[in-house]
């Protein structure tokens, strides 16, 4: 039997009241960093409505109580799936990746030749394409043979991390990938493409909230952080908090790469600009300011 719709809602479905929206919005922002503005009530309502039915709840106020006061880690995992964006593909923003391969990697190889260690973090890696892309570029460079090389991928989404660990992708993920690269670093499996063992060996994935200070410390010190098109969904306070954390995680001289529409203007002065031929990136100074 179809439910009769009243004002955009099916009859019997609870509306998201303004007060409940404010509470849920602030709680989501506090926990996930994702910001929903004054005009985004409808978006939040659409994304979370199914969770009320799954949980057998009658109001969004009840759902707030569950997230705020219940033993709700599993429910937070489900909410994160609905409230975060997972759009990605291999070799995304290729101009930046060219600058990374042709200019940054030689600099990193020179700076790290004594300790022969390179650790890179893909923060907000979604289903893993970015982390695997970075690993491919490292292998193709030939600069780090015999080094300790690791690429960490983290995401708040448990399902995305599971997909990243599987490392099997459809043709849609290769929309900007040269055929020669796909042929060399992937093998066909049942109509899809699996990441080669050589690439997989460099990559390690784990579920992580960038606002969870204890979890982010598990990453250790890194030489490069990729955090592209993630912070655009955060509010200003959460962005500052995450950028400060990246600064702490990076070794002196380490590099932060953001998305093409992102910058640290009005966010942080702790980094210095590094001008590359096709991009601007941020570097942690090698010496502390006086």
C-alpha positions as CSV (number, residue, x, y, z in Angstrom):
1,X,0.0,0.0,0.0
2,X,1.4,3.4,-1.0
3,X,1.7,6.1,1.7
4,X,-0.1,9.4,0.9
5,X,2.4,12.3,0.5
6,X,1.8,15.5,2.4
7,X,4.1,18.4,1.7
8,X,6.8,16.2,0.3
9,X,6.6,13.7,3.1
10,X,4.8,10.3,3.0
11,X,2.0,10.3,5.5
12,X,3.1,8.8,8.7
13,X,6.8,9.8,8.3
14,X,8.1,12.1,11.0
15,X,9.4,15.5,9.9
16,X,12.8,16.8,10.9
17,X,11.9,19.6,13.3
18,X,14.0,22.7,13.4
19,X,15.2,22.0,16.9
20,X,16.1,18.4,16.1
21,X,17.9,19.5,13.0
22,X,20.0,21.9,15.1
23,X,20.9,19.1,17.5
24,X,21.7,16.6,14.8
25,X,23.6,19.0,12.7
26,X,25.8,20.1,15.6
27,X,26.4,16.5,16.7
28,X,27.4,15.4,13.2
29,X,29.7,18.4,13.0
30,X,31.3,17.6,16.3
31,X,31.8,13.9,15.5
32,X,32.5,13.8,11.8
33,X,33.5,17.4,11.0
34,X,30.9,17.6,8.2
35,X,29.0,20.9,8.2
36,X,25.4,21.3,7.3
37,X,24.3,24.9,7.0
38,X,21.0,26.6,7.8
39,X,19.5,25.7,4.4
40,X,20.6,22.0,4.5
41,X,17.8,20.6,6.7
42,X,16.2,18.8,3.8
43,X,19.5,17.2,2.7
44,X,20.2,15.9,6.2
45,X,16.6,14.6,6.6
46,X,16.7,12.7,3.3
47,X,20.1,11.1,4.1
48,X,19.1,9.9,7.6
49,X,15.4,9.1,7.2
50,X,16.1,5.4,6.4
51,X,18.0,5.0,9.6
52,X,14.8,5.8,11.6
53,X,13.0,2.9,9.9
54,X,15.9,0.5,10.4
55,X,16.2,1.4,14.1
56,X,12.4,1.4,14.6
57,X,12.4,5.0,15.8
58,X,9.5,7.4,15.4
59,X,11.2,10.8,15.5
60,X,14.5,12.4,14.6
61,X,14.7,13.4,18.3
62,X,14.9,9.7,19.2
63,X,17.6,9.2,16.6
64,X,19.6,12.1,18.1
65,X,19.3,10.5,21.6
66,X,20.6,7.2,20.1
67,X,23.7,8.8,18.5
68,X,24.4,11.1,21.5
69,X,23.8,8.8,24.5
70,X,23.6,5.3,23.2
71,X,26.3,2.7,22.6
72,X,26.1,3.7,19.0
73,X,29.5,3.1,17.2
74,X,27.8,0.8,14.7
75,X,25.1,3.4,14.0
76,X,27.7,6.1,13.6
77,X,29.4,3.9,10.9
78,X,26.0,3.7,9.1
79,X,25.4,7.4,9.4
80,X,28.9,8.2,8.1
81,X,28.1,6.2,5.0
82,X,25.1,8.4,4.3
83,X,26.5,11.8,5.4
84,X,29.9,11.7,3.6
85,X,30.8,11.9,-0.1
86,X,32.9,9.1,-1.7
87,X,33.4,10.2,-5.3
88,X,36.9,9.3,-6.6
89,X,38.7,7.5,-9.4
90,X,42.3,6.7,-10.4
91,X,44.6,9.5,-11.4
92,X,42.2,12.2,-10.3
93,X,43.5,15.8,-10.7
94,X,46.3,14.5,-13.0
95,X,48.1,17.9,-13.2
96,X,48.9,17.7,-9.4
97,X,50.0,14.1,-9.7
98,X,52.4,15.0,-12.5
99,X,53.9,17.7,-10.3
100,X,54.1,15.1,-7.5
101,X,55.9,12.6,-9.7
102,X,58.2,14.9,-11.6
103,X,59.1,17.4,-9.0
104,X,58.2,16.3,-5.4
105,X,59.4,12.7,-5.6
106,X,62.9,13.6,-6.7
107,X,63.1,16.2,-3.9
108,X,61.9,13.6,-1.4
109,X,64.4,11.0,-2.7
110,X,67.2,13.5,-2.2
111,X,66.1,14.6,1.2
112,X,65.5,11.1,2.5
113,X,68.5,9.3,1.0
114,X,70.2,8.9,4.4
115,X,67.3,7.1,6.2
116,X,65.8,5.6,3.0
117,X,62.2,5.7,4.3
118,X,59.1,7.2,2.7
119,X,55.7,7.3,4.3
120,X,52.7,8.8,2.6
121,X,49.2,9.3,3.9
122,X,46.0,9.4,1.8
123,X,43.6,11.0,4.3
124,X,40.0,10.5,3.2
125,X,41.0,7.8,0.7
126,X,37.4,6.7,0.0
127,X,37.6,3.3,-1.8
128,X,41.3,3.4,-2.3
129,X,41.9,4.7,-5.8
130,X,44.1,7.7,-4.6
131,X,46.3,5.5,-2.4
132,X,46.9,3.0,-5.1
133,X,47.6,5.8,-7.6
134,X,50.3,7.2,-5.4
135,X,51.8,3.7,-5.0
136,X,51.9,3.3,-8.8
137,X,53.7,6.6,-9.2
138,X,56.2,5.6,-6.6
139,X,56.9,2.3,-8.4
140,X,57.1,4.0,-11.8
141,X,59.6,6.6,-10.5
142,X,62.2,4.0,-9.7
143,X,63.6,6.3,-7.1
144,X,62.8,4.3,-4.0
145,X,64.1,0.8,-4.7
146,X,65.3,-0.8,-1.5
147,X,63.6,1.9,0.7
148,X,61.0,1.4,3.4
149,X,58.0,2.7,1.4
150,X,54.4,2.7,2.8
151,X,51.2,4.4,1.6
152,X,48.5,4.7,4.3
153,X,44.9,5.1,3.3
154,X,42.3,6.2,5.8
155,X,38.6,7.0,5.6
156,X,35.7,7.5,8.0
157,X,33.7,5.0,6.0
158,X,34.0,1.3,7.1
159,X,32.6,0.1,3.8
160,X,35.0,2.3,1.7
161,X,37.9,0.8,3.6
162,X,36.7,-2.7,3.0
163,X,36.4,-1.9,-0.8
164,X,39.9,-0.4,-0.7
165,X,41.4,-3.5,0.9
166,X,39.7,-5.7,-1.8
167,X,41.3,-3.6,-4.5
168,X,39.0,-4.6,-7.3
169,X,37.5,-1.9,-9.6
170,X,35.1,-1.5,-12.5
171,X,36.0,0.5,-15.7
172,X,34.3,3.6,-14.2
173,X,37.3,4.0,-11.8
174,X,39.7,4.3,-14.8
175,X,38.1,7.2,-16.6
176,X,41.4,9.2,-16.7
177,X,43.8,6.3,-16.5
178,X,46.1,5.6,-19.5
179,X,45.6,2.2,-20.9
180,X,49.3,1.3,-20.6
181,X,49.1,2.0,-16.8
182,X,46.0,-0.1,-16.4
183,X,47.6,-3.0,-18.3
184,X,50.8,-2.9,-16.3
185,X,49.4,-2.5,-12.8
186,X,46.1,-4.3,-12.8
187,X,44.8,-7.7,-13.9
188,X,41.4,-8.6,-15.2
189,X,39.1,-10.6,-12.8
190,X,35.6,-11.5,-13.8
191,X,35.1,-8.3,-15.9
192,X,36.7,-6.0,-13.3
193,X,40.3,-5.0,-12.6
194,X,42.3,-6.1,-9.5
195,X,45.3,-4.1,-8.2
196,X,48.6,-6.0,-8.8
197,X,50.5,-7.5,-5.9
198,X,53.4,-5.1,-6.3
199,X,51.1,-2.1,-5.8
200,X,49.0,-3.7,-3.0
201,X,52.2,-4.5,-1.1
202,X,52.9,-0.8,-0.5
203,X,49.4,0.1,0.7
204,X,47.8,-0.2,4.1
205,X,44.2,0.8,4.9
206,X,42.3,1.6,8.1
207,X,39.1,3.2,9.2
208,X,39.8,6.6,10.8
209,X,38.0,9.8,11.7
210,X,40.3,12.8,11.1
211,X,38.9,14.4,14.3
212,X,39.9,11.4,16.5
213,X,43.2,12.4,18.0
214,X,44.1,9.0,19.4
215,X,43.5,7.2,16.1
216,X,45.4,9.7,13.9
217,X,48.5,9.3,16.1
218,X,48.6,5.7,15.0
219,X,49.7,6.9,11.6
220,X,53.0,8.0,13.0
221,X,55.3,10.5,11.1
222,X,54.8,10.9,7.4
223,X,56.6,12.7,4.6
224,X,53.5,13.5,2.5
225,X,49.8,14.0,3.2
226,X,47.2,13.9,0.4
227,X,43.9,15.3,1.7
228,X,42.1,16.4,-1.5
229,X,38.4,17.5,-1.6
230,X,37.8,16.4,2.0
231,X,38.0,19.5,4.0
232,X,35.5,21.4,1.8
233,X,32.8,19.6,3.7
234,X,34.1,20.7,7.1
235,X,33.4,23.9,9.0
236,X,36.2,26.3,9.7
237,X,36.9,25.1,13.2
238,X,37.2,21.4,12.1
239,X,39.4,22.4,9.2
240,X,41.8,24.2,11.5
241,X,41.9,21.2,13.8
242,X,42.6,18.8,11.0
243,X,45.3,21.0,9.4
244,X,47.0,21.3,12.8
245,X,47.0,17.6,13.1
246,X,48.5,17.2,9.7
247,X,51.2,19.6,10.7
248,X,52.0,17.5,13.7
249,X,52.0,14.2,11.7
250,X,54.4,15.6,9.0
251,X,58.1,15.5,9.4
252,X,59.9,18.8,8.9
253,X,60.1,19.4,5.2
254,X,57.0,17.2,4.6
255,X,54.4,18.2,2.1
256,X,50.6,18.6,2.2
257,X,48.6,18.4,-1.0
258,X,45.0,19.7,-1.0
259,X,42.3,19.7,-3.7
260,X,42.4,22.3,-6.5
261,X,39.7,24.4,-4.8
262,X,41.2,24.3,-1.3
263,X,43.8,26.5,0.4
264,X,45.1,27.3,3.9
265,X,44.1,31.0,3.6
266,X,42.6,31.9,7.0
267,X,43.1,28.4,8.2
268,X,46.8,28.1,9.1
269,X,50.1,30.0,8.8
270,X,52.2,27.1,10.0
271,X,53.0,25.9,6.4
272,X,55.1,27.6,3.7
273,X,54.0,27.6,0.0
274,X,55.9,25.5,-2.4
275,X,55.6,26.6,-6.0
276,X,55.7,23.7,-8.5
277,X,55.4,24.0,-12.3
278,X,51.7,22.9,-12.3
279,X,50.6,23.3,-8.7
280,X,51.0,25.0,-5.4
281,X,51.4,22.8,-2.4
282,X,52.2,23.3,1.3
283,X,55.4,22.3,3.1
284,X,56.1,22.1,6.8
285,X,59.2,24.3,7.4
286,X,62.4,22.4,8.2
287,X,63.2,24.9,10.9
288,X,60.8,26.0,13.6
289,X,60.0,29.8,13.4
290,X,61.8,32.0,15.9
